[in-house]
Amino acid sequence: MNYIAKLKAENEQLKKGIEETIAELIDYQKYYTLPKFEGTENDYAHIKTDVYVKITTIKMYLQHTLNTI
């Protein structure tokens, strides 16, 4: 396998990994929007103000990276 083909294969593998990670993050976001996490009495893990924001930030970073590969 020549060098360019090897790089293309590595890029495709990287893209696949990023896409899988984004899909997992979307699953976590869906999970954390369940009613059991709504309201101030159920926000014991600061889902809306901490966890959800971090997941969104990571997902946006990965999407940007995917778009630049």
C-alpha positions in Angstrom: 0.0 0.0 0.0 1.5 3.3 -0.9 1.7 6.3 1.5 -1.3 8.2 0.1 -3.5 5.2 0.2 -2.4 4.6 3.8 -3.2 8.2 4.7 -6.7 7.9 3.1 -7.4 4.8 5.0 -6.3 6.4 8.3 -8.5 9.4 7.5 -11.5 7.2 6.9 -10.9 5.3 10.1 -10.7 8.6 12.0 -13.9 9.9 10.4 -15.7 6.7 11.3 -14.5 7.0 14.9 -15.6 10.6 15.2 -19.0 9.8 13.7 -19.5 7.0 16.2 -18.5 9.3 19.0 -20.9 12.0 17.9 -23.7 9.4 17.7 -22.9 8.3 21.2 -23.0 11.9 22.4 -26.4 12.4 20.8 -27.6 9.3 22.6 -26.4 10.8 25.9 -28.2 14.1 25.1 -31.4 12.3 24.4 -31.1 10.3 27.7 -30.5 13.4 29.7 -33.6 15.1 28.3 -35.8 12.4 29.9 -38.4 13.8 32.3 -36.6 12.2 35.3 -33.9 14.9 34.9 -36.3 17.8 34.6 -37.0 20.3 37.3 -34.8 21.7 40.1 -35.4 18.8 42.4 -34.2 16.3 39.8 -31.2 18.2 38.6 -28.9 16.6 41.2 -26.1 16.2 38.6 -26.6 19.6 37.1 -27.6 18.0 33.8 -28.9 21.2 32.1 -26.3 23.6 33.4 -23.2 21.4 33.3 -23.3 18.0 31.7 -25.5 18.9 28.7 -23.3 21.9 28.0 -20.1 19.9 28.0 -21.6 17.2 25.8 -22.7 19.9 23.3 -19.3 21.5 23.3 -17.5 18.2 22.7 -20.0 17.3 19.9 -19.5 20.6 18.2 -15.7 20.3 18.4 -15.8 16.8 16.9 -18.2 17.9 14.2 -15.9 20.8 13.3 -12.9 18.3 13.2 -14.9 15.9 11.0 -15.7 18.7 8.6 -12.1 19.7 8.3 -10.7 16.2 7.6 
